[in-house]
Amino acid sequence: MSYKNNHFSKYHVLRIRLRKNLDSGDLIVAPGVDGPFYAKLVEKAGFDNVYMTGFGSAANILGVPDVGLLTMSEMVTNVKKYLYGREYPSNS
C-alpha cells in the first residue's frame, strides 16, 4: 500500500480502514500487545487490528502494573511508537 511518503495520507487511510471495520458490524479481532515490537509481530501474523493495553503499556514502559502512573501524554507517545512501525489501525 503506497502512502506517497506522507504521514497524513497514511494515517487518514488507516482511520478510514478502522472506521469501515467498525461500521461493518462484524467481529473485530485485535490481539492485545504491550509494545511496538509485538504489534509488528501481530501485523506479520496477518491481523488487521491491534489493541494497546494500559496494563501492557505500564509494564513495558515502567516495569510495574497499571495503577494509574502513566500520564495521558505518555500513552499518546506510546501510541505514536506503535503507529510509526505499523500498517494497520489502532483502537487507541
N, C-alpha and C positions, 0 to 999 in steps of 0.2 A: 504494500500500500504506500503510495507516494504522498508526501505532505509538503513538497516543494521547499523543504528545509525551513518551514515557517511554524514555530511553536503554536501560534494562534490557530492556524489551519488544522494542525494535528489534533489539538485538544477540542476544537469545535467538532471534528469528525468523531472523536471518542465520546463526547457528550451526546451527540445525535445517536450513536450506536447504543449507548446505555439507555437513552430515552426510548428507543424502539424496543429494546429488550424489556423494559419495564411496562410499556404500553401493550405488549403482546399478550399479557395475561398468562404467559407460560411460566413454569417454574424456572427460576434463575439459580444456577449452581455457581456459587462464589466461594471457593476454598479460603479459609482464614489463614493469613500468614503474619509473621512477626517481623518481616523486614524485606527490603527490596530484592535481596538475593533470592529469597523463597518465592517472591512474586514472579520473578523471571522464570523460575522452575515451573511454576503453575502455568505461566504463559506457554512455555515449551511443551508442557503436557497437553496443551490444546484447549484449555479453558478460556472462555471469553471474558470472564469477570474475576475479580479478586476482592476479598474482604480484609481490610486492615483492622486488626483488633486493637482495642485500647490496652488490654492486658499484654498482648504481644508487643505492642509499641513500648510500653513501660519496661517490660522485661528486656527488650532489645537495646533500648537507649540507656536506661538507668540500672538495669540488673535487679529490679525489685518488682513485686506485684503491683497491679494497678490499684493504687489507693488515692488517686487524685493528685499526684505530684507533677504530672506533665501539664504544661500550660497549653492553651489553645495555639499559640504561635509555634510551640514545639511540635504539636500534632500536624499543623499545616506544613511545617518544614519537612516532617516525615512523609506526608502525602506527596510533596514535591519530589522527594527522593524516589518514591515508587513510580511516579509519572515519567521522570526522565529516563528510566530504564525499561519502560513497558510500552506495549502497543495495544492495550485494551482499557476499557473504562474502569473507574474506581467508584465504589459506593460511598466513599468518604469525601 
